[in-house]
Amino acid sequence: MTTSDVPRAGLLATIGPASRWRAVLRSEVRKTTSVRMYWLLLIPIVVLALAMSLFGSLITLLVPAASDTSPVLLLAGLASTLSAVSIVGGAFGALTASGEYRHRTVTQAFLTGSRGQVLGSKVVVAAVVAAVYGLLMALLGPLLGGAVLGGQTLPTAGALISLGLVGMLVCALWGVIGVAIGTLVPNQAGAVALVVGYSLIGENVLAGVMRAGDDSDSVFARLTSFLPGNAGDIALYESPVTAANQGGDGTQILEFLAGVSSPPPGWVALLVLLAWTAAAVALAAVVGGRRDIT
C-alpha cells in the first residue's frame, strides 16, 4: 500500500456503516478465497457422495415397499449425506472464526470494523460456503450415488430440489453455528473437535440418555427432537420417509432415522435449528465482544 492509498483521517470519519460493512465483508471473502481450506473440505464431501448408497439401502430394511431400485434409496442416502455435509460446514465455520486467534490476525480484523461487523461478515461467508457444500452434494449425490448403486431409478426433480434446498439451509445454519463456536472457543483444534465431536458422538449419547427407559413419550424423550443436530436430521429425513411410506404414518421410521421421539413437522424442526443458530450467534457476540485481545 502506498501513501496515496491511505485514507485521510477526515475521510475515515465520513465512511458510513454500510461502507464499513461492505469493506469488512469484502475482507472476509478475500481471506477465505486466498487459502485452500474451503476447497480442501470438498474432498470429504465427494467421498461422502460416493458412500451415500450405504445408508440409503437401510431404508429397504425399514420399508419393505422400497425395493433395491426404488428412488427412495437415493433420497434417503442424499438426506443422510447432507446431514454429514452439515458437519463439514460447521467445521468450516469453526475453522474460519478460531483461525483468527490461532494466527493472531484477530487484532487486524477488528481494526477493519467493529467486532459485530467482523462476526457478521464471518457468519455470512460461512453460511454461503456451507450452503455451496450442500448444493454440490445435492448435485453430485444423485449422480455418484446412482453410479454406485447401478440401475437406480432417479427421484423426481421436485423431490430432489426440495431436499436439496432443505439440505442447503441446514448446512448454512451449521456453518453459522460453527462460526459462533469458533468465536466462543478460540483454540482452533478445540473448536473443530467440539463441532465434529458433538455432532457425531455427543448429541447421539445425549439423545440416548434422554430416551433411556420404556416410556418413549416422556418429556425428556420428546425433547430429543429439539436438539440442534436432531432437528436438522428431522427436516432432512422427512422427505424420503414421506416418499417411502406413500401417505402412511412414517413417524416410527423418522424416529429411527433421526434418533428422536415424537418428531415435529420438518418446518418446525428447521425453526428449532434456526433458534439454536440465533442463540449461538447472540452468545458469541456477547462473549467475543467482551474478550480481551492482545
Solvent accessible surface area in square Angstrom, and as a share of the most:
residue,aa,sasa,rsa
1,M,191,0.85
2,T,86,0.50
3,T,125,0.72
4,S,103,0.66
5,D,82,0.43
6,V,85,0.49
7,P,53,0.33
8,R,180,0.66
9,A,84,0.65
10,G,49,0.48
11,L,82,0.41
12,L,94,0.47
13,A,89,0.69
14,T,101,0.59
15,I,60,0.30
16,G,29,0.28
17,P,102,0.64
18,A,62,0.48
19,S,43,0.28
20,R,83,0.30
21,W,106,0.37
22,R,139,0.51
23,A,40,0.31
24,V,4,0.02
25,L,60,0.30
26,R,121,0.44
27,S,36,0.23
28,E,4,0.02
29,V,67,0.38
30,R,159,0.58
31,K,73,0.31
32,T,8,0.05
33,T,79,0.46
34,S,88,0.57
35,V,74,0.43
36,R,165,0.60
37,M,46,0.21
38,Y,68,0.26
39,W,111,0.39
40,L,78,0.39
41,L,33,0.16
42,L,50,0.25
43,I,102,0.52
44,P,53,0.33
45,I,1,0.00
46,V,61,0.35
47,V,86,0.50
48,L,49,0.24
49,A,0,0.00
50,L,84,0.42
51,A,41,0.32
52,M,4,0.02
53,S,9,0.06
54,L,139,0.69
55,F,71,0.29
56,G,0,0.00
57,S,49,0.32
58,L,50,0.25
59,I,1,0.01
60,T,32,0.18
61,L,139,0.69
62,L,57,0.28
63,V,9,0.05
64,P,127,0.80
65,A,83,0.65
66,A,5,0.04
67,S,61,0.39
68,D,111,0.57
69,T,72,0.42
70,S,15,0.10
71,P,45,0.28
72,V,12,0.07
73,L,5,0.02
74,L,2,0.01
75,L,5,0.02
76,A,1,0.01
77,G,0,0.00
78,L,1,0.00
79,A,0,0.00
80,S,17,0.11
81,T,5,0.03
82,L,0,0.00
83,S,23,0.15
84,A,27,0.21
85,V,0,0.00
86,S,5,0.03
87,I,27,0.13
88,V,18,0.11
89,G,0,0.00
90,G,0,0.00
91,A,10,0.08
92,F,0,0.00
93,G,0,0.00
94,A,0,0.00
95,L,37,0.18
96,T,19,0.11
97,A,3,0.02
98,S,0,0.00
99,G,9,0.09
100,E,11,0.05
101,Y,42,0.16
102,R,158,0.58
103,H,114,0.51
104,R,194,0.71
105,T,56,0.32
106,V,12,0.07
107,T,58,0.34
108,Q,106,0.47
109,A,8,0.06
110,F,44,0.18
111,L,138,0.69
112,T,60,0.35
113,G,4,0.04
114,S,61,0.39
115,R,77,0.28
116,G,45,0.44
117,Q,22,0.10
118,V,8,0.04
119,L,19,0.09
120,G,17,0.17
121,S,1,0.01
122,K,11,0.05
123,V,29,0.16
124,V,71,0.41
125,V,12,0.07
126,A,0,0.00
127,A,22,0.17
128,V,87,0.50
129,V,22,0.13
130,A,0,0.00
131,A,19,0.15
132,V,66,0.38
133,Y,3,0.01
134,G,0,0.00
135,L,71,0.35
136,L,53,0.27
137,M,0,0.00
138,A,17,0.13
139,L,106,0.53
140,L,58,0.29
141,G,0,0.00
142,P,10,0.06
143,L,120,0.60
144,L,47,0.24
145,G,0,0.00
146,G,14,0.13
147,A,79,0.62
148,V,79,0.46
149,L,54,0.27
150,G,46,0.44
151,G,72,0.70
152,Q,23,0.10
153,T,70,0.41
154,L,100,0.50
155,P,13,0.08
156,T,97,0.57
157,A,70,0.54
158,G,49,0.47
159,A,25,0.20
160,L,37,0.19
161,I,107,0.54
162,S,58,0.37
163,L,2,0.01
164,G,4,0.04
165,L,111,0.55
166,V,34,0.19
167,G,0,0.00
168,M,47,0.21
169,L,82,0.41
170,V,2,0.01
171,C,0,0.00
172,A,15,0.11
173,L,16,0.08
174,W,13,0.05
175,G,0,0.00
176,V,11,0.07
177,I,11,0.06
178,G,0,0.00
179,V,0,0.00
180,A,0,0.00
181,I,31,0.16
182,G,0,0.00
183,T,14,0.08
184,L,46,0.23
185,V,47,0.27
186,P,45,0.28
187,N,97,0.50
188,Q,24,0.10
189,A,78,0.61
190,G,28,0.27
191,A,0,0.00
192,V,35,0.20
193,A,63,0.49
194,L,88,0.44
195,V,2,0.01
196,V,44,0.25
197,G,28,0.27
198,Y,67,0.25
199,S,23,0.15
200,L,98,0.49
201,I,115,0.58
202,G,29,0.28
203,E,5,0.02
204,N,92,0.47
205,V,89,0.51
206,L,76,0.38
207,A,6,0.05
208,G,43,0.42
209,V,103,0.59
210,M,32,0.14
211,R,83,0.30
212,A,76,0.59
213,G,64,0.62
214,D,153,0.79
215,D,86,0.45
216,S,64,0.41
217,D,85,0.44
218,S,34,0.22
219,V,107,0.62
220,F,137,0.57
221,A,1,0.00
222,R,112,0.41
223,L,79,0.39
224,T,0,0.00
225,S,0,0.00
226,F,81,0.34
227,L,19,0.09
228,P,12,0.07
229,G,18,0.17
230,N,6,0.03
231,A,0,0.00
232,G,2,0.02
233,D,28,0.14
234,I,0,0.00
235,A,7,0.06
236,L,1,0.00
237,Y,10,0.04
238,E,61,0.27
239,S,33,0.22
240,P,0,0.00
241,V,7,0.04
242,T,84,0.49
243,A,40,0.31
244,A,6,0.04
245,N,39,0.20
246,Q,152,0.67
247,G,79,0.76
248,G,46,0.45
249,D,121,0.63
250,G,13,0.12
251,T,52,0.30
252,Q,148,0.66
253,I,24,0.12
254,L,14,0.07
255,E,38,0.17
256,F,119,0.49
257,L,19,0.10
258,A,7,0.05
259,G,25,0.24
260,V,0,0.00
261,S,2,0.01
262,S,37,0.24
263,P,23,0.14
264,P,21,0.13
265,P,68,0.43
266,G,4,0.04
267,W,168,0.59
268,V,36,0.21
269,A,0,0.00
270,L,32,0.16
271,L,96,0.48
272,V,22,0.13
273,L,0,0.00
274,L,90,0.45
275,A,61,0.48
276,W,110,0.39
277,T,6,0.04
278,A,60,0.47
279,A,59,0.46
280,A,20,0.16
281,V,37,0.21
282,A,58,0.45
283,L,98,0.49
284,A,0,0.00
285,A,49,0.38
286,V,78,0.45
287,V,54,0.31
288,G,7,0.07
289,G,37,0.36
290,R,199,0.73
291,R,52,0.19
292,D,130,0.67
293,I,44,0.22
294,T,156,0.91
